[in-house]
Amino acid sequence: MAVELTKEEIKDIIPSVLQYFSDEMDMELSDLKARLLLDFFVSEIGAYGYNQGVNDSQRFMQRQLDDLKGTCHEYPADYWEKRTRKK
């Protein structure tokens, strides 16, 4: 699945790219060059971040499924026990 940025996200990121190149590389980029650079990096390395997010989500969900009974178990007929704990 390709990583795609919204127009709003691109609008938010471009100033950071421009500032980075100005401050760290002592280079002034046009908005177009910054956008082309951003597009390149998103297409080249975006999948690494995406895949890491998928892997992290899978591990999290697997841990939840491994303990599904412990996570979701409800004890039957415990009205009086719960009531006693509230007091």
KOLZA-85516 format. One record per residue (C-alpha): x, y, z; residue in one letter; residue number from 1. Coordinates in Angstrom, 2 decimals, decimal comma. Layout:
BEGIN
+---------+---------+---------+------+-----+
:       x :       y :       z : type : seq :
+---------+---------+---------+------+-----+
:       X :       Y :       Z :    A : NUM :
...
+---------+---------+---------+------+-----+
This chain:
BEGIN
+---------+---------+---------+------+-----+
:       x :       y :       z : type : seq :
+---------+---------+---------+------+-----+
:    0,00 :    0,00 :    0,00 :    M :   1 :
:    1,52 :    3,31 :   -1,07 :    A :   2 :
:    2,06 :    6,07 :    1,47 :    V :   3 :
:    0,18 :    9,17 :    0,42 :    E :   4 :
:    0,14 :   12,56 :    2,09 :    L :   5 :
:   -2,86 :   14,87 :    2,02 :    T :   6 :
:   -2,56 :   18,39 :    0,61 :    K :   7 :
:   -2,80 :   19,70 :    4,17 :    E :   8 :
:    0,02 :   17,43 :    5,38 :    E :   9 :
:    2,22 :   18,51 :    2,46 :    I :  10 :
:    1,42 :   22,15 :    3,22 :    K :  11 :
:    2,48 :   21,56 :    6,84 :    D :  12 :
:    5,70 :   19,70 :    5,95 :    I :  13 :
:    7,13 :   21,91 :    3,16 :    I :  14 :
:    8,13 :   24,78 :    5,51 :    P :  15 :
:   10,04 :   22,29 :    7,67 :    S :  16 :
:   11,90 :   20,94 :    4,61 :    V :  17 :
:   12,75 :   24,48 :    3,54 :    L :  18 :
:   13,98 :   25,41 :    7,01 :    Q :  19 :
:   16,03 :   22,21 :    7,34 :    Y :  20 :
:   17,86 :   22,84 :    4,09 :    F :  21 :
:   18,39 :   26,49 :    4,97 :    S :  22 :
:   19,63 :   25,86 :    8,52 :    D :  23 :
:   21,44 :   22,55 :    8,18 :    E :  24 :
:   22,62 :   22,49 :    4,57 :    M :  25 :
:   22,97 :   26,23 :    3,96 :    D :  26 :
:   20,85 :   25,84 :    0,81 :    M :  27 :
:   17,77 :   27,72 :   -0,25 :    E :  28 :
:   15,18 :   25,57 :   -2,01 :    L :  29 :
:   12,12 :   26,70 :   -3,90 :    S :  30 :
:    8,76 :   25,31 :   -2,80 :    D :  31 :
:    8,73 :   23,16 :   -5,95 :    L :  32 :
:   12,13 :   21,61 :   -5,19 :    K :  33 :
:   11,10 :   20,99 :   -1,59 :    A :  34 :
:    7,90 :   19,30 :   -2,81 :    R :  35 :
:    9,82 :   17,14 :   -5,30 :    L :  36 :
:   12,28 :   16,16 :   -2,59 :    L :  37 :
:    9,44 :   15,33 :   -0,21 :    L :  38 :
:    7,73 :   13,23 :   -2,90 :    D :  39 :
:   10,98 :   11,36 :   -3,53 :    F :  40 :
:   11,56 :   10,55 :    0,14 :    F :  41 :
:    7,97 :    9,55 :    0,76 :    V :  42 :
:    8,05 :    7,20 :   -2,23 :    S :  43 :
:   11,47 :    5,79 :   -1,32 :    E :  44 :
:   11,29 :    5,45 :    2,47 :    I :  45 :
:    7,63 :    5,92 :    3,34 :    G :  46 :
:    6,98 :    2,20 :    3,06 :    A :  47 :
:    9,55 :    1,48 :    5,78 :    Y :  48 :
:    7,61 :    3,60 :    8,29 :    G :  49 :
:    4,28 :    2,24 :    7,08 :    Y :  50 :
:    5,47 :   -1,36 :    7,39 :    N :  51 :
:    6,85 :   -0,69 :   10,86 :    Q :  52 :
:    3,46 :    0,70 :   11,89 :    G :  53 :
:    1,71 :   -2,38 :   10,51 :    V :  54 :
:    4,16 :   -4,66 :   12,35 :    N :  55 :
:    3,73 :   -2,73 :   15,61 :    D :  56 :
:   -0,06 :   -2,91 :   15,26 :    S :  57 :
:    0,08 :   -6,64 :   14,52 :    Q :  58 :
:    2,22 :   -7,30 :   17,61 :    R :  59 :
:   -0,13 :   -5,21 :   19,76 :    F :  60 :
:   -3,22 :   -6,98 :   18,45 :    M :  61 :
:   -1,58 :  -10,40 :   18,86 :    Q :  62 :
:   -0,79 :   -9,63 :   22,51 :    R :  63 :
:   -4,43 :   -8,63 :   23,03 :    Q :  64 :
:   -5,65 :  -11,80 :   21,33 :    L :  65 :
:   -3,22 :  -13,97 :   23,30 :    D :  66 :
:   -4,84 :  -12,69 :   26,50 :    D :  67 :
:   -8,38 :  -12,34 :   25,16 :    L :  68 :
:   -9,92 :  -14,31 :   27,97 :    K :  69 :
:   -8,02 :  -12,32 :   30,60 :    G :  70 :
:   -8,82 :   -9,03 :   28,88 :    T :  71 :
:  -12,50 :   -9,62 :   28,21 :    C :  72 :
:  -13,58 :  -12,20 :   30,78 :    H :  73 :
:  -16,59 :  -11,27 :   32,90 :    E :  74 :
:  -17,36 :  -13,16 :   36,06 :    Y :  75 :
:  -20,96 :  -14,36 :   36,24 :    P :  76 :
:  -23,19 :  -13,90 :   39,26 :    A :  77 :
:  -20,94 :  -11,37 :   40,95 :    D :  78 :
:  -23,50 :   -8,68 :   41,79 :    Y :  79 :
:  -23,05 :   -9,03 :   45,55 :    W :  80 :
:  -19,29 :   -9,22 :   45,34 :    E :  81 :
:  -19,12 :   -5,99 :   43,30 :    K :  82 :
:  -21,54 :   -4,29 :   45,67 :    R :  83 :
:  -19,41 :   -5,24 :   48,66 :    T :  84 :
:  -16,26 :   -3,83 :   46,98 :    R :  85 :
:  -17,97 :   -0,44 :   46,41 :    K :  86 :
:  -18,62 :    0,11 :   50,10 :    K :  87 :
+---------+---------+---------+------+-----+
